[in-house]
């Protein structure tokens, strides 16, 4: 019976090939090292000619992998996060608060000059609301926007990781797996031929 071919395990060097560590500038040395590590694991137990074929398949894909990774990750790079629907409302509210603070200063000046009769406490209260409300509203808005921004960033990271993984699979892992499949098919065919030869030999010996 033919021995089963080693399956593609791809452990130590797979990080740059499966998208776990995408980068906008893929280091050629890091990619080459990852490709060599993947190929070394895949060829464990293979005969020398087949091991060389698997290494060559991985090396061919690895030559253009850094540039392909850069292009794939750049295409998947995130855009500016969309503004929440309440963002324009907050902007209008801040403008109104600034206007309120300005009006409070005017009312205070006019009241102090005796040209307008208003409660003495009204201009200071309006000024405090306008001056403190703007920064407070800004802080609350930033806090409220953190959740959507974080989700947007996580989704962008997943897109970049998927793009890097697809690129690594297409250029290195799939050609490498194809060579391993060829080896398995040849071993199975060899096992069938060897088994038929042994059976024919036994039948010939029994007939004599």
Secondary structure, DSSP 8 states (H G I E B T S, - for coil): -----------TT-TTTTTTT--SS--HHHHHHHHHHHHHHHTTT--HHHHHHHHHHHHHHHHTHHHHHHHHHHHT--------TTHHHHHHHHHHHHHHHHHHHHHHHHHHTTSS---HHHHHHHHHHHHHHHHHHHHHHHHHHHHHHHHHHHHHHHHHHHHHHHHHIIIIIHHHHHHHHHHHHHHHHHHHHHHHHHHHHHHHHHH-
